Amino acid sequence: MNRFFDIVFSIFALLLLSPLLIPVIIVLRFSGEGEVFFLQERIGRNGKNFKLYKFATMLKDSPNLGTGTVTIKDDTRVLPAGKFLRKSKINELPQLLNILFGSMSVIGPRPLTEETFSAYSKSCQESIKKVRPGLSGIGSIVFRTEEEIMSGPRGSTNFYQTVIAPYKGQLEQWYVQRTNIFIYFILIFLTCWVLIRPSSQFVWRIFKDLPVPEKVIAVHVNYPNS
């Protein structure tokens, strides 16, 4: 059932957003390094790799510079136009093609690189591989300001691997264990909601059984009473 809605939503969204996508393509083509799309290997369903589509927002060689595949606040590898595209999440929209082609779903765990995926526990990895990765999902909603969290003393790959990744993995595993069409639509609604109200705690009110975050990041994910 999810796959049916994935196809319908991706076709509808591509048609609806074409007046936005076409100008972005033109701007990227004639600015920065002239690259429009950024394609990167990500881990998909059943552990199979696929090419993930994004609008190019960083230097071509960014995976080999600085913090690698982890992006931090005020990352110097981000191009001028890329700052707006990343903040507005417009850079993620080409993944609608991944959804249409079947390598992704609208909702699911975020597709990760080998490097970032390895930060998850083995049991978490095996669980996540059971479903298609998503354009959005519980991990993306809770960590919608991940680049802001990864700033100052927290702006290191070690902080990502030891604090953020383990908790994000718990969230993704929570989704895989409960996935159904009802949660699929609720998470689509919440994705739209947090784009309008980034500081909202609504996700915690709807899903009261979500894993509890560590104190060091609780306030950054808008956990109640943190």
Buried (B, 14 or more C-beta within 10 A) or exposed (E): EBEEBBBEBBEEBBEEBEEEBEEBBEBBEEBBEEBBEBEBEBBBBEEEBBBBBBBBBBBBEBBEEBBBBBBBBEBEBBBEBBEEBBEEBBBBBBBBBBBBEBBBBBBBBBBBBEBBBEBBEEEBBEBBBEBBBBBBBBBBBBBBBBBBBBBEEBBBBEBBBEBBBBBBBBBBBBBBEEBEEEBBBBBBEBBEBBEEEEEBBBBBEBBEEBBEBEEEBBEBBBBEEE
